[in-house]
Each structure stands twice: as structure tokens, then as C-alpha cells.
Amino acid sequence: MDFPGIESVISLPTERFICSGLKMYLVESKGGAIACMLLALFFLGTWPAIMTLLERRGRLPQHTYLDYTLTNLLAAIIIALTFGEIGKSTPEQPNFIAQLSQDNWPSVLFAMAGGVVLSLGNLSTQYAWAFVGLSVTEVITASITVVIAVHSSNAADNKAKLNKLKMQAITNEELKELENGNGMTQKAKAGTAGFLVELENKRAIKVFGKSTFIGLAITFFAGVCFSLFSPAFNLATNDQWHTLKEGVPKLVVYTAFFYFSVSCFVIALILNVTFLYRPVLDLPRSSFKAYLNDWNGRGWAFLAGFLCGFGNGLQFMGGQAAGYAAADAVQALPLVSTFWGILLFGEYRKSSRRTYIFLFSMLFMFIVAVGVLMASSGHRK
């Protein structure tokens, strides 16, 4: 039914938010895109801190990741069944459920390929955090640039602290007791040698005596994976290679994100169930029964999955409006992760002046980069 005159009274100039019905809800304005990216930046910078916290408390990463991947998929389903079903389905922009039965498999495969590489990248970073720290891992994977100087300085600082501890009037026997967790009468302060030893005793992934190049190799592999998922998603929703048959509509962002998250879930499930019985990096063996009975930290792992899922969804929603290159401004998530790393885990505490200079320079360049990318997020026609 038409109501003459109402359109001139009520106007929503910035977004096509039409629940009653003409078209699907899509973010189209610059302001909406920036809001999506800022929320995504916070979510995607926070979930790694939660996963790191659980590993440092001794929870097996296989258990944590299985919990995480469940809610990560659930977030995609929630987005698809809410935003993807708002408004009337049209031939040009079908709703989520209507698009599931269409012949759009080339685009679906691109979306699923993006989910595979993201899953491999996220799974890799979970092990890299233990070796090179939360902030450096996120920086390298987000940028694939030369930031090894920050990690090298911080690693050298930690080694110097441990050497100083050994050079003090502590016999080999006393040092062994210290490494076994005995003789610690009070909680060590963050940044001290005692803190590093205490952390090693509690954490699930043991790193003492292992080369940091293992962590850097894992980190660079994850970074390569992260560099591929956004272009794959772009191809899935915009069909730049013209792989769809004539007349078949392009995947809407919500349908593409659903397929993206399903493949992410399947790969994570296969790999982590395998790692339960064939663990890597000298982790203890586990079992599916042990995983089901492990409720220690499960709520935090579920929260991490929701944050990552909604963060990725918001990034892609913003990408539809501002362009996926501009939406990659959320790759400045190391700003958030470094904040949590310093606040929660004491990273860079009692480090050298050189390390602080490198850290400040790194973060300053990220701030400049995200500002430039945000400014480039113009309105897409």
C-alpha cells in the first residue's frame, strides 16, 4: 500500500536500512563503512588476546580452537539469518536463503577458498603467539613487512634477563628448582626473569630451548594466508573474473560470508581433531572425550569465536561500501592487540630503550597507515 507524502517526511539518506521492505539492508555510506571497520578493528584485535590468555593459563590450544571455531561459525549464521533476510528479495539482490539454491558455485568456491586460507592463518597464529608474542605476531601477519627488529630486540632483552638470573649467586641446583616452579614464594613481576620462568611452567606451549625462528616461520606463513582471504572474498562478491553464468546474481556479502565461514569451520575441525591425537610442537596428546570434558576457559574461547566472527562480518560489510582495499584498514588490529599484550601480559615490560623506540615507531606507522586507509574509504556507487 502506498502512502503519498510520507517519503518526503521520513528519509534515511545514509543507509538503505529498510526493514519494511524495498531492498536488502546494505551499508552504503562512508560513515557506515567507517563504523563497521572501527568495530571490526576492536573485535579482531581483542579475540587473539583472549586465546593467548587461555594458552598462558595452560589450556591446550586444540581445545581452545575447537570451541572458538564453533561460535565463529555461529556468528556467520546469525548475520546471514538477520541482516541477510531483512527486506524483500529481488532478482538483483536475493536474500540469503533464496540465494542458497542458485547456480553460483564459482563464487561460492572463491568464498570457501578465502575461508580455508583464513582458517590456516588463524590456526598458525595460535602457535606463533607463544613464540614471538601477541603484538609482533599480529604486526607481521597484518602487514608482511620488515618488523623483525622489534621482535629481535625484545627476544634479546628476555635472553639477557635470564642470563642475569643465572649469573647471580644461584647454584645450578637452585636454578633447576626455580625452573620447576619451586622456591617461588611470591608472584613474579611482569618483565622479570622470574616471570618468564613462571610463565613457561604454566603455559601449554613450551618455548624454552626452542628457536624463535620456528615462531617467525609460522608467523610469516600465517601472514601469507591472511593476504589471500580478502581478495578471494572480493572475487566471490563482485565476480571480476566473470565466472557466473549470465543472469545469475552475484553473491551478496551475507551469503558469501556464510560459505566463507563454513569452509573455515570444516578445515579447523579436521586439523584440530587431528592435532588432538597427533599434536605438534611437543604438546601433550589429548582426545575428543578429554576435549568435551575440558570446561576450563570454554566460555572465553566461545567469546573469542564470536568476536572474530562478527569482526570479519563487519569488515566485509564495510568492504561492500568502501571497497575491500579500504576495509583492510582493520589490518591495523595490532594496535589493539599490542594494547592488550602490554596491559594483560606484560609484553615489553623492563625492555631496553632500543626496543621501546622500535615499538613506538612501529605503532606510529600503523596509526598513520590506518588514517590514510580510513580517508580513502569513499562512497561506492
Protein Blocks (a to p, Z undefined) as FASTA:
>chain_A
ZZehjlmmpccfkbccdfkomaccddfbfklmmmmmmmmmmmmmmmmmmmmmmmmnopaf
klmmmmmmmmmmmmmmmmmmmmmmgcjddfklccfklmmmpccklmmmmmmmmmmmmmmm
mmmmmmmmmmnojklmmmmmmnopafklmmmmmmmmmmmmmmmmmmmccdfklmmmmmno
paiabdcdehiaklmmmmmmmmmbdcehpafklmmmmmmmmmmmmmmmmmmmmmmmnomn
opacehiacddfklmmmmmmmmmmmmmmmmmmmmmmmcghhiacddfklmmmmmghklmm
mmmmmmmmmmmmmmmmmmmmnopklmmmmmmmmmmmmmmmmmmnopoiaiafklmmmmmm
mmmmmmmmmmmmmmmmccdZZ
